[in-house]
């Protein structure tokens, strides 16, 4: 049979390829074994690639974070309009499961709006259990995700309004900053009473 290859001519009933060193067309029905072999090779190659990607993503999702923990207070103070950075941050999470607020007792005057968009469900059930426990004052968490500064005003607004208008994130524009959580690194019952939340390890 010699070398073989396939073009895009199967729909015409013929397949182009190198047959014994010469370019030629042959009826597709006569090449079923060859095409089956090519198909199996392609499927195996695709499966190997998919397995590699899956393992890579799994290691990224389940392994230790390479980020250095930053205090929520520092992030809130340094956030500027339109800013965006990847962070590892701790605090006390409350209000809801997929939407809520993150606070740090070291700067109680400011809160961060939180949206859970998880790439891995690890610790989600534990977080849910704590939040729905009426005896708990929220959950002490370490989150990894994207931290956003105050949103920029709509550029379509007149300049005078843009300068005076400062939109926020969350329910009733509650928060200057927002955290989109991709991973829940740690979750525990929040301690009762006042107390600071340290920078995550």
Steps between C-alpha positions, in 0.01 A plus 500: 500500500792736570457840670152631553338828577153646480381824349151640536347306207313226686166663416576453127560129541875530444804551720824667392829365631843359426471149375832323435670838473252651252221752561171343397125481570343178615139406582430559864324163539821316417693678776280420799781319689740786436253770597404303809866488598538874443182563699625287790832685497324836508272395786795367700692824443200711603453287812866545596476876459175513699656292778801734517279810518279340766799408715649848458176669603449261787845576638432871468164469673594255773866583566644761731461861397808682374351833609612689808220586739396866517286657771152606399552842658808564286317393184208727579723799572713458188213426257458762230223554250508224239784306668509120490742247651521130593514454878508261794309668781331417830208642690158424641246409232127540565156590357467224237666202332561608141464873569607668821747731669853459633616697804814539708470604865811714454304733269130445585389820329548344156364183339572320173227354282558130423384286209580128493601377155680185605724293274507235771223413748738408782385647835172632353285257701685588819450870428130443439463305825664776704305784337168323555580431867308762701759477779787609276602861444607434143794298374868571540638439151802515275392576143695506176363703212484832316484822701344805337520864596202736461333465159557772245200719410331440167710683238178599324407728789583870474840586645355709782284206616789252470712715732225524760360146470685219679329163447554209737456122489239274651157523654390863529850609394630386836867462424784688331686176423407157370653153525416229246594176677639209299631284785406460867838422652383482861175537694425484873233631735568868566608574858246665725546863593762750383826379354726568204537275200867461416664477162457144360799270501 
